[in-house]
Amino acid sequence: MRLVLVSAFGLPAVTLQVVNVFDQLLNRLSDSSPKILFKGRPMRLAFSKQARTDFTGGNPRVNMGCLNRGFCVFTRGRDFDAVARSNAVFYPTIGKLVPATVRPGDIAAGQYDDPLQDVTYAVFRVGTKATKLDPTFNYGA
């Protein structure tokens, strides 16, 4: 492996120390076996009104999920009702969902009953950008 790296990058630009670092890094990556933290059912989401219409054919009896710009919360199905009932608000400063009825002072002091403390969730900030797609691309494959 070291000889391959040395010949690929050339000498004297690459020292043996650099080769050793690459070697250790590649060994760690190839030996790693990452574990899935949580996984849900596959979801089909539309990223625009046009995409939703194209997928559903305009049929009002087909409900398509849509991912809009901004923040979105992913939670386990069994935790969905707890998040919805609490009317949760996301505070990026502390990285938590907090019930809408809790005052900021109580959050800072940690003096509130947190119905979401045992809820598993992830908050993502979603952005989209217009692009020109290839009309011949098969999106269904």
C-alpha positions as CSV (number, residue, x, y, z in Angstrom):
1,M,0.0,0.0,0.0
2,R,2.8,2.4,0.9
3,L,4.6,2.0,-2.4
4,V,1.4,2.6,-4.3
5,L,0.8,5.8,-2.4
6,V,4.4,7.0,-2.9
7,S,4.3,6.3,-6.6
8,A,0.9,7.9,-7.0
9,F,1.9,11.1,-5.2
10,G,5.5,11.2,-6.2
11,L,8.7,11.8,-4.2
12,P,10.0,13.9,-2.5
13,A,6.7,15.7,-2.1
14,V,5.3,12.9,0.1
15,T,7.2,12.0,3.2
16,L,7.0,8.6,4.8
17,Q,5.2,10.3,7.7
18,V,2.4,11.4,5.3
19,V,2.2,8.0,3.8
20,N,1.8,6.4,7.3
21,V,-1.0,8.8,8.1
22,F,-2.8,7.9,4.9
23,D,-2.2,4.2,5.5
24,Q,-3.7,4.4,9.0
25,L,-6.6,6.5,7.8
26,L,-7.5,4.1,5.0
27,N,-7.2,1.1,7.4
28,R,-9.6,2.7,9.8
29,L,-12.1,3.5,7.1
30,S,-12.0,0.0,5.5
31,D,-12.2,-1.7,8.9
32,S,-15.1,0.5,10.1
33,S,-18.6,-0.8,10.2
34,P,-20.9,2.1,11.0
35,K,-24.2,1.4,12.7
36,I,-27.6,2.9,11.8
37,L,-28.8,5.2,14.6
38,F,-32.4,5.1,13.6
39,K,-34.2,4.2,10.4
40,G,-37.8,4.8,9.2
41,R,-39.9,3.6,6.4
42,P,-39.0,4.9,3.0
43,M,-40.7,8.2,2.2
44,R,-41.6,9.8,-1.1
45,L,-41.5,13.5,-0.8
46,A,-42.1,16.3,-3.3
47,F,-39.8,19.3,-3.2
48,S,-42.2,21.6,-5.1
49,K,-45.8,22.0,-6.0
50,Q,-45.0,21.0,-9.6
51,A,-43.3,17.8,-8.4
52,R,-46.4,16.9,-6.2
53,T,-48.7,17.5,-9.1
54,D,-46.6,15.5,-11.5
55,F,-46.4,12.5,-9.1
56,T,-50.1,12.5,-8.1
57,G,-51.4,13.4,-11.5
58,G,-53.5,16.1,-9.8
59,N,-55.6,13.5,-8.1
60,P,-57.0,15.0,-4.9
61,R,-57.3,11.4,-3.4
62,V,-53.5,10.9,-3.5
63,N,-51.8,12.8,-0.6
64,M,-48.1,13.4,-1.2
65,G,-45.7,14.5,1.4
66,C,-43.9,17.7,0.7
67,L,-40.6,19.0,2.2
68,N,-40.5,22.8,2.3
69,R,-37.6,25.2,2.9
70,G,-36.9,25.9,6.6
71,F,-36.7,23.5,9.5
72,C,-38.3,20.1,9.7
73,V,-38.6,17.6,12.5
74,F,-38.1,13.9,12.0
75,T,-39.4,11.8,14.8
76,R,-40.4,8.2,15.4
77,G,-44.0,7.3,14.7
78,R,-44.7,6.5,18.3
79,D,-43.3,9.9,19.4
80,F,-45.3,11.9,16.8
81,D,-48.3,12.5,19.1
82,A,-46.1,13.8,22.0
83,V,-44.5,16.4,19.7
84,A,-47.8,17.4,18.1
85,R,-49.6,17.7,21.5
86,S,-46.9,19.9,23.0
87,N,-47.1,22.3,20.1
88,A,-43.3,22.2,20.1
89,V,-41.1,25.1,19.2
90,F,-37.4,24.6,18.1
91,Y,-34.8,26.7,19.9
92,P,-31.6,26.5,17.8
93,T,-29.6,28.2,20.6
94,I,-30.1,25.2,22.9
95,G,-30.8,22.7,20.1
96,K,-34.0,21.5,21.6
97,L,-37.7,21.2,21.0
98,V,-39.7,22.9,23.7
99,P,-43.4,23.1,24.3
100,A,-44.8,26.5,23.0
101,T,-46.2,27.3,26.5
102,V,-42.8,27.4,28.1
103,R,-41.3,30.9,28.7
104,P,-37.7,31.6,27.5
105,G,-36.7,32.4,31.1
106,D,-37.9,29.0,32.3
107,I,-35.9,27.3,29.5
108,A,-32.7,29.2,30.5
109,A,-33.3,28.2,34.2
110,G,-34.2,24.6,33.3
111,Q,-37.4,25.0,35.3
112,Y,-40.1,23.4,33.3
113,D,-41.7,20.0,32.9
114,D,-40.3,18.6,29.6
115,P,-42.8,16.2,28.0
116,L,-40.3,15.7,25.2
117,Q,-37.3,14.6,27.3
118,D,-37.8,10.9,26.3
119,V,-38.8,11.7,22.6
120,T,-36.3,10.7,19.9
121,Y,-36.2,13.4,17.2
122,A,-33.9,15.1,14.7
123,V,-34.2,18.7,13.5
124,F,-32.9,19.5,10.0
125,R,-32.6,22.8,8.2
126,V,-33.7,22.3,4.6
127,G,-32.8,24.5,1.7
128,T,-33.6,24.1,-1.9
129,K,-32.2,25.6,-5.0
130,A,-33.7,25.9,-8.5
131,T,-31.9,23.7,-11.1
132,K,-32.5,22.6,-14.6
133,L,-33.3,18.9,-14.6
134,D,-32.8,16.5,-17.5
135,P,-36.4,15.8,-18.8
136,T,-35.3,12.4,-20.1
137,F,-34.1,11.2,-16.7
138,N,-36.3,8.3,-15.4
139,Y,-37.3,9.4,-11.8
140,G,-39.3,6.2,-11.2
141,A,-36.3,3.8,-11.5
